Amino acid sequence: MSAHSTYDALRHFADSWALLVMTLVFLGLAAWPFRPGAREKNEEAAKMIFESDDHGK
């Protein structure tokens, strides 16, 4: 296999299956905070910065 045909094979893979996998991963990560049951953890994380940080001082 020459360097040119290796490049072409990797380019074809990146243009087809890798793009599909990256799109599915992106959609999954973008939808993750909206899953059922996540509201409580999301609200806890949002309010975390306002809590007092007095442990150890």
C-alpha positions, 0 to 999 in steps of 0.5 A: 500500500503506497502512502497515497492510497493510505491517505485516500483510505484514511480520508474516505474513513474520516469523511464517512464513518468518523464523521457519523461517529463524531456527530452521534457523540456530539448529539449524545453529549448535547442531549445528556443534560436533558435526560429524565432525572437530571434536573436535580443534579443540574440544579445542584451544580448550578447552585454550587458556586453560591454555597459557602466555602468554609471547610478548612479555613 
